[in-house]
Amino acid sequence: MPETKLAVLGLGSRSTLFYLSELNRLYNQAKGGYSTCPFVLLNTDFNAINVLLPNPSEELDAVLKTYISEIETYNLQQILIPNITLHETIDRLHIAKDVLHPVNLSIKKIKANNWNKVVLFGSLFSMHASYIKNQLLANGIEVALPTQEDMEFIDDVRKQIYNETETTELIEKYHSLINSYSTNNPVIISCTELSILKPKGNNNVLDMADVQIEEAIKHCLA
């Protein structure tokens, strides 16, 4: 029986299901047959976390630490957290396990691609906040943002995907926006809702969720 190395922290329902589906798809792609990815899922009460987001706080630290402490009792090696914003809080905690960190992993990928300027797509909060931008800048990666109007549209896409109210027209416009911005500079997707319905096959788009998932699969197959 394959060794289970991975823990997944269950958060927002649709984002978590996206991660689980991709883990199973990529693992099956590698192993064939009826293979599914071996992992342990610890599902949270996401409302207790979401009401405290997006800003870090001692209260959020305490809620998250309860779940992380439980995962750390498992005989597992990696932790996959399907929420990009939450990693700012993760950085504040002392965690013994290997957190598959979307920002750190993406910086490695950006450098491997020799990209020195990127456009950041995310929630309105994360596009304006310094958390992701400062880490990219510290690694010599220039960060551009969409226009204010486009940022507000991107955030509306995020909300509608979360609420499962998106329309075909909305997603077509979202795809067109990504393809337009990625013509001149790579686009970095830093929001799990935006990952779910991103356009396929654009090599000038890097999705932080994909980077996390691919790293998880690499460890699961090792």
SULTAUR-V861866 format. One record per residue. N is the residue number from 1. RES is the residue in three letters. PHI is phi in degrees with one decimal (none if undefined). OMEGA is omega in radians with two decimals (none if undefined). D_LAST is the distance of its C-alpha to the last C-alpha in Angstrom with 1 decimal. Layout:
BEGIN
N|RES|PHI|OMEGA|D_LAST ; N|RES|PHI|OMEGA|D_LAST
END
This chain:
BEGIN
1|MET|none|-3.13|13.9 ; 2|PRO|-60.6|3.11|10.3 ; 3|GLU|-71.5|3.08|9.9 ; 4|THR|-86.9|-3.07|11.1 ; 5|LYS|-112.2|-2.90|9.8 ; 6|LEU|-114.7|2.96|11.8 ; 7|ALA|-112.7|3.07|15.6 ; 8|VAL|-115.1|3.09|17.7 ; 9|LEU|-91.8|-3.11|21.3 ; 10|GLY|-72.9|-3.10|23.6 ; 11|LEU|-125.3|3.11|26.3 ; 12|GLY|-56.6|-2.97|28.5 ; 13|SER|-57.6|-3.03|28.4 ; 14|ARG|-69.4|3.12|28.1 ; 15|SER|-65.3|-3.14|25.5 ; 16|THR|-62.4|3.13|23.3 ; 17|LEU|-62.6|3.07|23.7 ; 18|PHE|-61.1|3.13|22.8 ; 19|TYR|-61.6|-3.10|19.4 ; 20|LEU|-63.7|3.13|18.8 ; 21|SER|-62.7|3.14|19.9 ; 22|GLU|-68.0|3.08|17.7 ; 23|LEU|-58.8|-3.13|14.6 ; 24|ASN|-66.5|-3.13|15.7 ; 25|ARG|-63.8|-3.09|16.9 ; 26|LEU|-70.7|3.10|13.8 ; 27|TYR|-66.8|3.11|11.6 ; 28|ASN|-65.1|3.09|14.5 ; 29|GLN|-59.9|-3.12|14.9 ; 30|ALA|-82.1|-3.00|11.6 ; 31|LYS|-100.6|3.11|12.0 ; 32|GLY|77.7|3.11|15.8 ; 33|GLY|61.1|3.12|18.4 ; 34|TYR|-105.8|-3.05|18.9 ; 35|SER|-61.1|2.96|15.3 ; 36|THR|-129.7|-3.02|15.1 ; 37|CYS|-70.5|3.10|12.5 ; 38|PRO|-79.3|3.07|12.4 ; 39|PHE|-152.9|3.03|13.9 ; 40|VAL|-109.8|3.13|17.1 ; 41|LEU|-104.7|2.99|19.9 ; 42|LEU|-108.1|-3.08|22.6 ; 43|ASN|-87.4|3.14|25.5 ; 44|THR|-92.0|2.84|28.0 ; 45|ASP|-86.7|-2.97|31.7 ; 46|PHE|-63.4|3.13|31.1 ; 47|ASN|-60.1|-3.14|34.9 ; 48|ALA|-64.9|3.12|34.9 ; 49|ILE|-91.1|-3.01|32.5 ; 50|ASN|-62.6|-3.13|33.8 ; 51|VAL|-66.4|-3.14|37.4 ; 52|LEU|-96.4|3.12|36.4 ; 53|LEU|-81.0|0.15|34.5 ; 54|PRO|-94.0|-3.02|34.5 ; 55|ASN|-80.8|3.03|35.8 ; 56|PRO|-64.1|3.10|34.2 ; 57|SER|-160.1|3.09|36.4 ; 58|GLU|-64.0|3.12|36.5 ; 59|GLU|-64.9|3.10|36.9 ; 60|LEU|-66.9|3.06|33.7 ; 61|ASP|-52.5|-3.05|31.9 ; 62|ALA|-65.7|3.14|33.2 ; 63|VAL|-63.3|-3.09|32.2 ; 64|LEU|-68.1|-3.11|28.6 ; 65|LYS|-61.6|3.10|28.3 ; 66|THR|-58.8|-3.14|29.2 ; 67|TYR|-71.7|-3.14|26.2 ; 68|ILE|-63.4|3.13|23.8 ; 69|SER|-61.5|3.10|25.3 ; 70|GLU|-67.0|3.11|24.6 ; 71|ILE|-59.9|-3.09|20.9 ; 72|GLU|-69.4|3.05|20.8 ; 73|THR|-81.9|-3.13|22.1 ; 74|TYR|-80.0|3.10|19.0 ; 75|ASN|-86.4|-3.10|16.3 ; 76|LEU|-129.8|-3.05|13.7 ; 77|GLN|-109.6|-3.05|12.0 ; 78|GLN|-116.5|3.05|12.4 ; 79|ILE|-121.1|3.10|15.6 ; 80|LEU|-112.7|-3.08|16.4 ; 81|ILE|-117.5|-3.03|20.1 ; 82|PRO|-82.7|3.07|21.6 ; 83|ASN|-159.0|-3.04|24.6 ; 84|ILE|-70.2|-3.08|25.0 ; 85|THR|-57.5|-3.07|28.3 ; 86|LEU|-64.7|-3.12|27.2 ; 87|HIS|-69.5|3.03|25.0 ; 88|GLU|-65.8|3.05|28.3 ; 89|THR|-75.4|3.09|28.9 ; 90|ILE|-54.3|-3.14|25.3 ; 91|ASP|-63.5|-3.12|26.1 ; 92|ARG|-85.5|-3.06|29.1 ; 93|LEU|-98.8|3.05|27.4 ; 94|HIS|-96.7|-3.04|25.8 ; 95|ILE|-121.8|-3.08|22.3 ; 96|ALA|-77.3|-3.12|20.2 ; 97|LYS|-73.9|3.13|16.9 ; 98|ASP|-84.5|3.09|14.9 ; 99|VAL|-83.0|3.13|16.7 ; 100|LEU|-79.6|-2.91|15.2 ; 101|HIS|-82.8|-3.04|18.6 ; 102|PRO|-64.1|-3.10|19.9 ; 103|VAL|-73.0|-3.14|22.5 ; 104|ASN|-60.4|-3.13|20.6 ; 105|LEU|-65.6|-3.13|17.7 ; 106|SER|-69.0|3.09|20.6 ; 107|ILE|-60.4|3.09|22.5 ; 108|LYS|-59.6|-3.11|19.8 ; 109|LYS|-69.0|3.12|19.7 ; 110|ILE|-60.7|3.12|23.5 ; 111|LYS|-64.8|3.12|23.8 ; 112|ALA|-62.6|3.12|21.5 ; 113|ASN|-84.6|-3.11|23.9 ; 114|ASN|59.0|3.06|26.9 ; 115|TRP|-90.6|3.11|28.4 ; 116|ASN|-115.2|3.04|31.1 ; 117|LYS|-146.1|-3.11|32.7 ; 118|VAL|-135.1|3.03|31.3 ; 119|VAL|-108.7|-3.06|33.0 ; 120|LEU|-95.5|2.99|31.8 ; 121|PHE|-109.2|3.10|31.9 ; 122|GLY|-170.6|3.01|31.5 ; 123|SER|-68.0|3.10|33.8 ; 124|LEU|-57.4|3.12|37.3 ; 125|PHE|-62.0|-3.04|36.5 ; 126|SER|-70.9|3.09|33.3 ; 127|MET|-70.2|3.13|35.0 ; 128|HIS|-84.0|-3.04|37.9 ; 129|ALA|-73.4|-3.08|36.1 ; 130|SER|-91.8|-2.96|35.0 ; 131|TYR|-54.5|-3.11|31.5 ; 132|ILE|-76.2|-3.09|29.4 ; 133|LYS|-56.7|-3.08|32.1 ; 134|ASN|-64.5|3.12|32.5 ; 135|GLN|-70.2|3.07|28.9 ; 136|LEU|-66.3|-3.14|28.9 ; 137|LEU|-61.1|3.14|32.3 ; 138|ALA|-64.1|3.12|31.2 ; 139|ASN|-104.7|3.06|28.7 ; 140|GLY|75.2|-3.11|31.5 ; 141|ILE|-108.7|3.13|30.7 ; 142|GLU|-73.3|-3.08|34.0 ; 143|VAL|-118.2|3.02|34.0 ; 144|ALA|-107.7|3.12|36.5 ; 145|LEU|-119.9|2.98|37.3 ; 146|PRO|-63.0|3.04|38.8 ; 147|THR|-63.4|3.13|42.5 ; 148|GLN|-57.8|3.12|43.5 ; 149|GLU|-60.9|3.14|44.5 ; 150|ASP|-68.6|3.09|41.1 ; 151|MET|-62.0|3.12|39.3 ; 152|GLU|-66.4|3.08|41.4 ; 153|PHE|-65.4|3.13|40.6 ; 154|ILE|-58.5|3.13|36.9 ; 155|ASP|-67.9|3.08|37.2 ; 156|ASP|-67.1|3.06|39.3 ; 157|VAL|-58.4|3.12|36.5 ; 158|ARG|-54.9|-3.10|34.1 ; 159|LYS|-64.2|-3.10|36.6 ; 160|GLN|-69.4|3.07|37.3 ; 161|ILE|-65.4|3.11|33.7 ; 162|TYR|-58.5|-3.10|33.3 ; 163|ASN|-84.8|-3.12|36.5 ; 164|GLU|59.1|3.13|35.7 ; 165|THR|-116.1|-3.09|39.0 ; 166|GLU|-66.5|3.08|37.9 ; 167|THR|-110.0|3.08|40.0 ; 168|THR|-58.9|-3.14|39.3 ; 169|GLU|-61.4|3.14|41.6 ; 170|LEU|-61.6|-3.09|39.8 ; 171|ILE|-69.7|3.07|36.4 ; 172|GLU|-61.6|3.11|38.0 ; 173|LYS|-66.9|3.10|39.6 ; 174|TYR|-61.2|3.11|36.3 ; 175|HIS|-61.6|-3.14|34.6 ; 176|SER|-61.8|3.14|37.7 ; 177|LEU|-66.1|3.10|37.5 ; 178|ILE|-60.8|-3.10|33.8 ; 179|ASN|-63.7|3.12|34.7 ; 180|SER|-67.4|-3.12|37.8 ; 181|TYR|-66.6|-3.07|36.3 ; 182|SER|-78.1|3.08|33.3 ; 183|THR|-64.0|-3.08|35.9 ; 184|ASN|-99.9|-3.13|36.6 ; 185|ASN|-143.2|3.09|33.6 ; 186|PRO|-60.3|3.07|30.0 ; 187|VAL|-100.2|3.08|29.9 ; 188|ILE|-106.4|3.10|27.4 ; 189|ILE|-92.4|-3.04|27.1 ; 190|SER|-121.2|3.14|26.8 ; 191|CYS|-148.0|-3.01|27.8 ; 192|THR|-65.8|3.09|25.8 ; 193|GLU|-62.7|3.13|28.9 ; 194|LEU|-67.6|3.11|29.3 ; 195|SER|-69.2|-2.96|25.8 ; 196|ILE|-61.1|-3.06|26.5 ; 197|LEU|-121.1|3.10|29.3 ; 198|LYS|-71.9|3.07|28.6 ; 199|PRO|-69.0|-3.14|29.6 ; 200|LYS|-95.3|2.94|27.1 ; 201|GLY|80.7|3.10|26.7 ; 202|ASN|-96.2|-3.08|28.1 ; 203|ASN|-72.5|3.12|26.1 ; 204|ASN|-100.7|3.06|28.2 ; 205|VAL|-122.9|3.05|26.7 ; 206|LEU|-117.0|-3.10|23.8 ; 207|ASP|-103.6|-3.10|22.9 ; 208|MET|-60.4|3.10|21.5 ; 209|ALA|-64.9|3.10|20.2 ; 210|ASP|-59.3|-3.13|18.3 ; 211|VAL|-62.6|3.08|16.7 ; 212|GLN|-61.1|-3.07|15.7 ; 213|ILE|-64.1|3.13|14.3 ; 214|GLU|-63.1|3.10|12.4 ; 215|GLU|-66.5|3.10|10.7 ; 216|ALA|-61.0|3.14|10.1 ; 217|ILE|-62.9|3.12|8.5 ; 218|LYS|-57.3|3.12|6.2 ; 219|HIS|-69.5|-3.13|5.1 ; 220|CYS|-64.8|-3.10|5.6 ; 221|LEU|-88.5|-3.07|3.8 ; 222|ALA|-68.8|none|0.0
END
